[in-house]
Amino acid sequence: THVLGMVQRPNVALLSVLERVVRSPDSELAADMAVGMPVVGDIPPSGWWEVDVKLAAEDITMMDHAAWHDTIERQARSEAARPEKSGDLAAVWDRTMDEVEEGLMHGPFSRAQIDAAYGAGQWRAMRRFGVLQNGKVRGCDNARSSQTNAATTTFEKLGCDGPDFSAKVARAFAAEFEKYGLPVPAMMGGTDDLANAYRHVPSRTPQYTVVMMPGPDGQPAYFTLPGLNFGLASAVLQFNRFPELMVAVARRLLGVVCTHFYDDYAVVEPSFSAKWGQWALRALHTAVGFPFAPKKAVDVSPRFVFLGVVTDFARVQEGVVLMHVSKERVDKLVALLENLLEEREMPPSVAAHVCGKLAFTLSWTFGRVGRACLQPLFGAHAT
């Protein structure tokens, strides 16, 4: 019933037809979108990505869930009593209530109400905390501390295209046109994004996707999710099954040159077809009931940004594609680093966050030579 209550329900029948027509290795996606995807325990391989087995170390059915909830409730009350935490907690609470208003989450509930819904001792909650992304707070659920991730076995390693997809496409078109004695075509690219992507992919076991955080009164408040949590190890693989199928359908049936990186999509084609390629990709997602976010749509043009990297096709007919990290991304990194210098401390978790952002940004220097300066940070992360 929780799947039927989702605010955005895909066209399961159409998904089933499409996965058969394109001979998708993932023949269970449509069924899983209808009844919910496994999020804990064994996560069956989809067949899209390379094999990489990570075995579970725990069994969630054997855990003492009541004792765990006693522990996190004490932690929540203690955290709520600390004045310096009030701002962060309020921001996470506000964002959570926004999701409730949008129908992406349900609550707040008491522990007794969750017991009544799933059975006492038959469910397990995750602690919610806030992550700042693009100037906004995003709710993240700690599936590591709850041992939900430790009770999950996965069999694949996700693989996605990066920002250099645009340069690879331009080179491929140039080579193909050259076979017929034609000049390199003018190129364009554009991007789209799935809003609240993880929340629109259903969970088969909502009793293990419950989240808890302190309410405005300092008492523990619980929320349920019909979709996937940002923080579940399984959510990355399970969600990406959908865009992987959509890209395969767009390429094989519609002839659209496109890719995705999680919920971010890019269309890159010659200027005479790019507009229609992007239109077809958007129409496909609307037809299956998982439309792109209108506010994040960027129509095709000779210069566009994908994953924080600018692609400039102004000189593509000379055989040159210019790429560089966007000024917006650089400015955000500079602000983050300046703030760390002022605080004069960098815990390992923060160092890991900074390393990830800098490693990506500096990889776009020639030969990735810029990454050499990260050695001290990688050392801090390791310790």
JOMOCOR-V354465 format. One record per residue. RES is the residue in three letters. SS is DSSP state (alpha for helix, beta for strand, coil for the rest). PHI is phi in whole degrees, 0 to 359 (NA if undefined). OMEGA is omega in whole degrees, -180 to 180 (none if undefined). Layout:
BEGIN
res;ss;phi;omega
RES;SS;PHI;OMEGA
RES;SS;PHI;OMEGA
END
This chain:
BEGIN
res;ss;phi;omega
THR;coil;NA;-180
HIS;coil;294;178
VAL;coil;292;179
LEU;coil;295;-179
GLY;coil;271;180
MET;coil;290;-176
VAL;coil;288;-179
GLN;coil;226;-177
ARG;coil;252;-178
PRO;coil;286;176
ASN;coil;280;-174
VAL;alpha;297;-180
ALA;alpha;298;179
LEU;alpha;293;177
LEU;alpha;301;180
SER;alpha;298;179
VAL;alpha;295;-177
LEU;alpha;296;-179
GLU;alpha;294;177
ARG;alpha;281;-177
VAL;alpha;297;-179
VAL;coil;270;179
ARG;coil;56;180
SER;coil;297;175
PRO;coil;291;-180
ASP;coil;262;-175
SER;coil;275;-176
GLU;coil;251;-176
LEU;alpha;300;-178
ALA;alpha;300;180
ALA;alpha;296;-179
ASP;alpha;291;176
MET;alpha;289;180
ALA;alpha;276;-175
VAL;alpha;247;-179
GLY;coil;106;-179
MET;beta;263;173
PRO;coil;297;-180
VAL;coil;236;179
VAL;coil;215;-172
GLY;beta;83;179
ASP;beta;283;176
ILE;coil;257;-175
PRO;coil;303;178
PRO;coil;293;-180
SER;coil;275;-176
GLY;coil;95;-179
TRP;coil;280;-169
TRP;coil;237;-177
GLU;beta;292;-178
VAL;beta;288;177
ASP;beta;204;-173
VAL;beta;275;174
LYS;beta;234;-173
LEU;coil;280;176
ALA;coil;291;177
ALA;coil;258;-177
GLU;coil;227;175
ASP;coil;240;-173
ILE;alpha;296;-179
THR;alpha;286;-179
MET;alpha;259;-177
MET;coil;278;176
ASP;coil;272;-175
HIS;alpha;291;-179
ALA;alpha;298;179
ALA;alpha;296;179
TRP;alpha;298;-180
HIS;alpha;292;174
ASP;alpha;299;-178
THR;alpha;294;-176
ILE;alpha;287;176
GLU;alpha;290;175
ARG;alpha;297;179
GLN;alpha;297;-179
ALA;alpha;296;179
ARG;alpha;295;179
SER;alpha;295;-180
GLU;alpha;294;-179
ALA;alpha;294;-179
ALA;coil;276;-178
ARG;coil;264;-176
PRO;alpha;304;-177
GLU;alpha;291;180
LYS;alpha;266;-171
SER;alpha;300;-179
GLY;alpha;296;180
ASP;alpha;296;-179
LEU;alpha;296;179
ALA;alpha;295;-179
ALA;alpha;295;179
VAL;alpha;293;179
TRP;alpha;298;-180
ASP;alpha;298;179
ARG;alpha;295;179
THR;alpha;296;179
MET;alpha;293;174
ASP;alpha;298;180
GLU;alpha;293;177
VAL;alpha;297;-180
GLU;alpha;297;180
GLU;coil;279;-180
GLY;coil;84;-178
LEU;coil;275;176
MET;coil;220;178
HIS;beta;228;-179
GLY;beta;145;2
PRO;beta;282;178
PHE;beta;236;173
SER;coil;273;177
ARG;alpha;298;180
ALA;alpha;296;179
GLN;alpha;291;177
ILE;alpha;291;175
ASP;alpha;302;-179
ALA;alpha;294;-178
ALA;alpha;282;-173
TYR;alpha;246;-177
GLY;coil;98;-180
ALA;coil;302;179
GLY;coil;77;-177
GLN;coil;247;-179
TRP;coil;219;-178
ARG;coil;214;-178
ALA;beta;259;174
MET;beta;246;175
ARG;beta;284;178
ARG;beta;262;174
PHE;beta;220;-176
GLY;beta;258;175
VAL;beta;235;-180
LEU;beta;277;179
GLN;beta;227;179
ASN;coil;53;177
GLY;coil;80;180
LYS;beta;236;178
VAL;beta;275;177
ARG;beta;243;179
GLY;beta;286;178
CYS;beta;239;-176
ASP;beta;253;-171
ASN;beta;280;179
ALA;coil;282;176
ARG;coil;281;-179
SER;coil;293;178
SER;coil;282;-178
GLN;coil;67;175
THR;coil;297;179
ASN;alpha;292;179
ALA;alpha;293;180
ALA;alpha;263;-176
THR;beta;239;175
THR;beta;252;176
THR;beta;241;-173
PHE;beta;237;-177
GLU;beta;223;174
LYS;beta;241;-177
LEU;coil;298;175
GLY;coil;228;180
CYS;coil;228;173
ASP;coil;290;178
GLY;coil;251;-180
PRO;coil;299;-180
ASP;coil;286;175
PHE;alpha;306;-177
SER;alpha;297;179
ALA;alpha;292;179
LYS;alpha;296;180
VAL;alpha;294;179
ALA;alpha;301;179
ARG;alpha;296;-180
ALA;alpha;295;178
PHE;alpha;294;179
ALA;alpha;299;-180
ALA;alpha;294;-179
GLU;alpha;291;179
PHE;alpha;294;-179
GLU;alpha;297;180
LYS;alpha;301;-177
TYR;coil;254;178
GLY;coil;70;-178
LEU;coil;258;178
PRO;coil;289;177
VAL;coil;300;-178
PRO;coil;284;171
ALA;coil;295;-175
MET;beta;240;176
MET;beta;218;177
GLY;beta;213;178
GLY;beta;209;-175
THR;beta;228;175
ASP;beta;216;-174
ASP;beta;215;175
LEU;coil;271;-179
ALA;coil;283;177
ASN;coil;49;-168
ALA;alpha;305;-177
TYR;alpha;298;-176
ARG;alpha;290;-177
HIS;alpha;262;175
VAL;coil;252;-170
PRO;coil;285;175
SER;beta;262;178
ARG;coil;280;-176
THR;coil;233;-178
PRO;alpha;296;177
GLN;alpha;291;178
TYR;alpha;251;177
THR;coil;244;177
VAL;beta;294;176
VAL;beta;236;-179
MET;beta;224;176
MET;beta;203;177
PRO;beta;291;176
GLY;coil;276;179
PRO;coil;302;179
ASP;coil;272;179
GLY;coil;85;-180
GLN;coil;265;-180
PRO;beta;299;177
ALA;beta;234;-176
TYR;beta;249;179
PHE;beta;223;176
THR;beta;248;-179
LEU;coil;231;171
PRO;coil;284;-180
GLY;coil;260;-176
LEU;coil;264;179
ASN;coil;275;169
PHE;coil;280;-175
GLY;coil;141;176
LEU;coil;285;177
ALA;alpha;298;-179
SER;alpha;287;-174
ALA;alpha;297;-179
VAL;alpha;299;180
LEU;alpha;291;-176
GLN;alpha;294;178
PHE;alpha;295;-173
ASN;alpha;293;173
ARG;alpha;299;-178
PHE;alpha;291;180
PRO;alpha;297;178
GLU;alpha;296;177
LEU;alpha;294;-178
MET;alpha;298;179
VAL;alpha;294;179
ALA;alpha;297;179
VAL;alpha;296;-179
ALA;alpha;298;-179
ARG;alpha;287;-170
ARG;alpha;278;-177
LEU;coil;260;-175
LEU;coil;255;179
GLY;coil;70;-180
VAL;coil;271;177
VAL;coil;272;-174
CYS;beta;212;176
THR;beta;206;176
HIS;beta;215;169
PHE;beta;232;-171
TYR;coil;57;-177
ASP;coil;265;177
ASP;beta;261;-179
TYR;beta;244;175
ALA;beta;221;172
VAL;beta;247;180
VAL;beta;227;-177
GLU;beta;211;172
PRO;beta;301;-173
SER;coil;299;-178
PHE;coil;284;-178
SER;coil;235;-172
ALA;alpha;301;-179
LYS;alpha;302;-177
TRP;alpha;284;176
GLY;alpha;297;179
GLN;alpha;293;177
TRP;alpha;300;-178
ALA;alpha;295;180
LEU;alpha;295;179
ARG;alpha;294;180
ALA;alpha;296;178
LEU;alpha;300;-179
HIS;alpha;292;176
THR;alpha;294;-178
ALA;alpha;296;-179
VAL;coil;274;176
GLY;coil;85;180
PHE;coil;227;-173
PRO;coil;288;176
PHE;coil;288;178
ALA;coil;282;-178
PRO;alpha;302;-177
LYS;alpha;292;-177
LYS;alpha;256;-179
ALA;coil;287;177
VAL;beta;237;-177
ASP;beta;295;-176
VAL;beta;299;177
SER;beta;201;-180
PRO;coil;291;-180
ARG;beta;227;-177
PHE;beta;210;-178
VAL;beta;244;175
PHE;beta;229;180
LEU;coil;60;176
GLY;coil;82;180
VAL;beta;245;-179
VAL;beta;275;171
THR;beta;250;-179
ASP;beta;241;-179
PHE;coil;265;-176
ALA;coil;302;-177
ARG;coil;247;-175
VAL;alpha;298;-180
GLN;alpha;285;172
GLU;alpha;265;-178
GLY;coil;89;-177
VAL;coil;236;172
VAL;coil;241;-179
LEU;beta;266;180
MET;beta;223;177
HIS;beta;201;179
VAL;beta;292;-177
SER;coil;294;179
LYS;alpha;299;180
GLU;alpha;300;180
ARG;alpha;293;179
VAL;alpha;297;-179
ASP;alpha;300;179
LYS;alpha;295;179
LEU;alpha;293;179
VAL;alpha;299;179
ALA;alpha;298;179
LEU;alpha;297;-178
LEU;alpha;292;178
GLU;alpha;297;178
ASN;alpha;295;179
LEU;alpha;294;179
LEU;alpha;294;177
GLU;alpha;293;-179
GLU;alpha;284;176
ARG;coil;60;173
GLU;coil;206;-179
MET;coil;210;178
PRO;coil;301;-180
PRO;alpha;306;-179
SER;alpha;295;179
VAL;alpha;290;178
ALA;alpha;300;178
ALA;alpha;297;179
HIS;alpha;297;-179
VAL;alpha;294;180
CYS;alpha;301;-179
GLY;alpha;298;-179
LYS;alpha;292;-179
LEU;alpha;289;-180
ALA;alpha;299;178
PHE;alpha;293;-176
THR;alpha;296;-176
LEU;alpha;282;177
SER;coil;292;-178
TRP;coil;268;169
THR;coil;280;-176
PHE;alpha;302;179
GLY;alpha;64;-178
ARG;alpha;57;-177
VAL;alpha;297;-180
GLY;alpha;298;-179
ARG;alpha;292;-177
ALA;alpha;299;-177
CYS;alpha;286;-178
LEU;alpha;273;-176
GLN;alpha;306;178
PRO;alpha;298;180
LEU;alpha;290;177
PHE;alpha;297;176
GLY;alpha;295;179
ALA;alpha;294;179
HIS;alpha;296;-177
ALA;alpha;293;-178
THR;coil;272;none
END
